[in-house]
């Protein structure tokens, strides 16, 4: 399902874009999608940092290293 968004720009902007053959609706659609994805990535990055911080507090790095070495030797 899609929605319609209206935006007001100076007339000269629209005229210049049309002069250069720019497909305005497609340009606006692409830019809005890019921005939504960028914002989602930022949000996920923050969540991952928080998860990493929590894990770092709960995991003993030397224990993880020992377990990995033990697992490799067991193969």
C-alpha positions in Angstrom: 0.0 0.0 0.0 1.4 3.4 -0.8 0.5 6.9 0.2 0.6 10.3 -1.5 2.8 13.0 -0.2 2.7 16.5 -1.4 5.6 18.9 -1.2 5.8 22.6 -2.1 9.0 23.8 -3.8 9.8 27.1 -5.6 8.6 27.1 -9.2 12.1 27.6 -10.5 13.2 24.4 -8.9 10.5 22.4 -10.6 11.1 24.1 -13.9 14.9 23.5 -13.8 14.4 19.8 -12.9 11.9 19.4 -15.8 14.3 21.2 -18.2 16.9 18.6 -17.4 14.5 15.7 -17.8 14.4 14.8 -14.2 11.6 12.4 -13.2 10.6 14.3 -10.1 8.3 11.7 -8.5 10.9 9.0 -9.0 13.7 11.2 -7.6 11.6 12.1 -4.5 10.6 8.5 -4.0 14.3 7.3 -4.2 15.5 10.0 -1.8 12.8 9.2 0.8 13.5 5.5 0.6 17.3 6.2 1.0 16.6 8.4 4.0 14.3 5.8 5.6 16.9 3.1 5.1 19.7 5.4 6.6 17.6 6.1 9.6 16.8 2.4 10.1 20.5 1.6 9.8 21.4 4.2 12.5 18.7 2.8 14.8 20.1 -0.8 14.3 23.7 0.4 14.9 22.6 1.9 18.2 20.9 -1.3 19.2 23.9 -3.4 18.2 26.2 -1.1 20.3 23.9 -1.5 23.3 23.8 -5.3 22.8 27.6 -5.3 22.5 28.0 -3.3 25.6 25.7 -5.6 27.6 27.6 -8.7 26.3 30.9 -7.2 27.1 29.8 -6.7 30.7 28.7 -10.3 30.9 31.4 -12.2 29.0 34.9 -12.9 30.2 37.1 -12.5 27.1 39.8 -14.8 28.4 37.1 -17.5 28.9 35.9 -17.1 25.3 39.4 -17.3 24.0 40.0 -20.5 26.1 36.8 -22.1 24.8 37.6 -21.3 21.1 41.1 -22.8 21.5 39.7 -25.8 23.2 37.1 -26.3 20.5 39.8 -26.0 17.7 42.0 -28.5 19.4 39.1 -30.9 19.7 38.5 -31.1 16.0 
